């Protein structure tokens, strides 16, 4: 790859533009054509002002697919009269990076400015990202990285500190509809010469299925236009063209964690409808159903706990049903468990209690087991006091012995504090009863 490679002739460029996908042909060329991201590019917004002042530095554009990251980078290059080098982290390695840096440095010596656009920068490893640092620091290049992943986790700190991060958001339904209508009317770059019309509800269907992704919306419109009988795009045309909607999801990426977080917090907040929605979003996007089942089991013990102990049985049964039936039949078992968990009384008392126990174990010395709780399985052990003073609970009134079962340094310590929710209210009452019986037993011993 070289900044000085041969430029194709105009005829070849025109042919390429005619055969390019609609999304590429309709790519905005100026800020005035650009739709969306008003929080960055609206009048008076920081990024817009930097571009207009020719003062835009290195940056990371973070956002979901099809929101205009590549387009914005090209517009910045054009508006600032900079050479534009497009780089894909999927296709390029260290050799290509070094060659581009050398060429950019040569170009800088002739007074030329270079914008290096790195698509999917999160796919570069640490060493590859490190290679950009000296050139970004010297200003040899202005780096614009595009990523669908959270840069906090995917871009090295040294590079992140030298770039501004701009968050791009999905396009709204109104913005997508505006782009589709523009493409239908545009005779030069769009579908205007085909004289295709589209019913409003057909466009609404494309917009709904696109989930804020302009590239997907353009591709869907182009496919529907080619299949349109009599030059009219209807809902049936769109349905046949699309088959299945796009759902933003990455099983290893941030959206995976965003959705499971939404499901967990909806169940914790006893919102059955939201729980069903987020569960459906994950399953429809292709998440492993058994992963969801495992998370439901966790929610049963973490957020419901002993307030409704049967919730754990429900979650485990849903896992078994999912494993037995598979999708889509097993999805209903997960939905049943999610709703049951959402509507169950909630308690994290056991979760908190176990956390206190583990903290106690980690932060303090491990006390020996009291002698009266040990088994005296040999005469020598009996001689040393093993099992001495042990009280068999079934032989005492109330089936509760007065003896202490915690180590001496934890005598009287309480870890589990049941709430007044669901079954746990009864457990709390039982704990109070046990305390009274034990106290009475100790009093009688004295």
Buried (B, 14 or more C-beta within 10 A) or exposed (E): EEBEEEEEEEEEEEEEEEEEEBBEBBBBEEBEEBBBBBEBBEEEBEBBEBBEEEEBEBBBBBBBBBBBBBBBBBBBBBBBEBBBBBBBBEEBEEEBBEBBBBBBBBBBEEEEBBBBBBBBBBBBEEEBBEBBBEBBEEEBBBBBBBBBBBBEEBBBEBBBEBBBBBEBBBBBBEBBBBBBBBBBEBEEBBBBEBEBBBBEEBBBBBBEBBBBBBBBBBBBBBBBBEEBEEEEBBBBBBEEBBEEBBBBBBEEBBBBEBBBEBBBBBBBEBBBEBBBBBBBBBBBBEBEBBEBBEBBBEBBBBBBBBBBBEBBEBBBEBBEBBEEBEEEEBBBBBBBBBBBBBBBBBBBBBBBBBEBEEEEEEEEEEEEEBBBBBEBEEEEBEEEEBBEEBBEEEEBEEEBBBBBEBBEEBEEEEBBBBBEBBBBBEBBEEBEEEEEBBEBBEEEEE
